[in-house]
C-alpha cells in the first residue's frame, strides 16, 4: 500500500512538473500578446514581434541542446523528460516567427518571398534551418522513433547544423551590438563541444 501510494505521488509529481514546464514555455507568447494588446511594443510592433518570436525559438533550441550535456556533466536526468517538449517549443516559436515575417514584413506577396529566400543570406540560413527542424518535429514521437530505429538518432543529428544556421541567421540580422550574439555563440560552441568531446571518448573506448 505504501509503495503504491509512493508511486502515485511520484507520478502526480511528474505530471505537475510537466505541466509547469509546458505552461512556462508558453509564457513568452502570452506576455508578447499582452504587450501587443496593451500597445507596449514600441514604435515598430511588427519588428518587435518578429524579433521576439525568433529569439525565443533560438532560446528553446539551445535549451534542448543543453539537456544532454547537463546529464553528462551534472548527472541531471530529470530534464530528459522535457527534451522533446522543449524541442517542439523551439519549432513552435520558429513557425510563429516565420508566419509573423510572412504576415507583417512580406504581406504574403509571392514575389517578395521568392526574392527574400533566394537573395538574402540571413533569410536563406534561417529558412534552411527551419527545413532541417521540420522533420525532427514530425518524427519526435515514440512511434516514429520505433519505426525509424537507428535511423532516428541519425536523423535527429540534423539539429546540430540547424543550430549553427540559426546562429548565423541571428548574427546576420544584427545592426548594432554583437554582445547578445556572442553570448549565444559561446553557449552553442560549449554545448556542441561537450558533445564532440564525449563522442570522441566513447569511440576511443
N, C-alpha and C positions, 0 to 999 in steps of 0.2 A: 504493500500500500504506500509506504513512504517513498519507495523507488519510483512508483508510478506518479506520485504527486510531484516528486523532484523533476522527473522527465517532463511532466506537463508544464511546470513552472519554467523550465528551460525553453520549451517550445514557445510558450507565450512570450517569454523574454525576447527570443529571436524574432518573432513576428513583430513585436513592438519596435525593436531596433530597425527592422526592415522598413516599417512604415515611417519611422523617424528620418531615416536616410532618404527615403523616397520623397517625403514632403519637404525636407531641407533642400533637396536638389531642385525642387520647383520654386523655391523662394526667390531666386534671382528674376525669374519670369514674372512672378506676382508683383515684385517691387517695381519692375520695369513698367508693367501695365498700370500700376498705381501712379507712378510718376507721369506717365503719358496722360492719364485721365485728369490728373491734377495740374497739368501743364507745367511740369518741372523739368523738362528735358532740354532746356536751353534754347538758343536761337535756331538750331538746326535739329529738330527732333528726329527726323528721318535718319540722319547720320549717327545720332546717338543710339538709336535702336539697332541699327546695323552693326555698329561697333561693339555694343554691349553683348549682343547675341553671339557674335563671332568670338569675343573674348571668353565668354562662358563655355563655348564649345571647346576652345583650347584648354581651359582650366580642367574641365571634366575629362578630357582626353589625357592630360598629364596625370590626373588623379588615378585614372585607370592604369596607366603605366607604372605608377608608384606602388601599387599593391604588391606585386611580386618582389621587388627589392625590399619592401618593408618586412615581408615574411622572411626573406633570406637574412637580412641584417639584424632584425629585432625579434624574429620568430612570432610576428603578429599574424595570426591565422584568421582572426575574426573578419578583417576587411575582405578576405577572399569571398565571403558571402555576398558582397556588394559589388564585385568587379563587373559582372555582366550588367547590372543596373547602371553603374556609372558610365560604362561604355555606351550603353543605349542612350543615356542622357547626353553624352557628347555628340552622338549622331542626331539626337532630337534638336539640340541647340544649333547644330550645323544646318539642319533642314530649315529651321526658323530663320537663321542668318541668310541662307540662300533665298528663301521666299521674300524676306524683307528687302534684299537687294533688288530682286526682280520687281517688287511692288513699288518701293519708294525711290529707287535710283534709276531703274531702267524702264519702269512702266510697262513691263512685259512686251516691249517692242522687239520683234524678232531681229531686225537689223542691228539694233544696239546690242542685243545679247550675243549675236554671232561675232560682232566686232570685238566685244569685251573678251570673249572666250578664246578668240584666235589671235588677238594683237597685244593684250596687256599681260605681261609676265606674272604679276601678282594674282590676277584672276585665273590664269591658267594653272598656277600652282595650287590655289585654293580649290578649283573645280576638280582637278585630278585627285587631290586629297579626299574630296567628297566621294568621288567614284570608287576610291580604294576602300573607304569606310563602309560603303553601301553593302557589299557582300558580307562584311563582318557583322553588320547589324542583322541582316536577313538570316544568317546561319548561327546566331548567338544562342539558339535554344538547344536543349539537351537532345532533342530529336535529331537536329541537324548534326550535332556532334557525333551521335551514334551512326548516322548514315554515312558521314564522310570518313569516320575512323581516323587513321593517322594523318590523312589529308587535311583534316580540320585544323590541326595545330599549324601546319604549313601555311594554310590559307590565312590564318589569323596573324601570321607574322607580317602581313601587309600593313599592320598598324604602325610598324617602325618607319617605313618610307612615308606613310601618310603623315605621321607626326612631324617629320622633317619638312615636308611640303607645307604643312600648316604653319610651322615656324617661319619659313620663307615668305609665305603669304602675309603673315603678320609684320615681318620686318620691312618688306617692300611697301607696305602701306604707311609706314611712319614718315611724318613730315617734320617732326621736331626732336624730342628727346628719345634716345635709344635705351634708356635705363630699364624700362619695363621689358623690352625685347631681350636685353642682355640677361635679365633675371630668368626669363622663360628659356632662353638658350642654354644657360648654365644648368638649369634644372633638367632639361632634356638630355644634355650631354652626360650628366651624372646618372640619370635613370637608364639610358642606353648603355653607358659604360659599365654599370653594375651587371647588367645582363650579359654583356660581352665577356666580362671577367669570369663570371660563374660558368658560362657556356664553355669557355676555353679550359677551365679547371676540370669540368666534367668530362670533356673529351680527352684530356690528358690522363685522367684516371682510368 
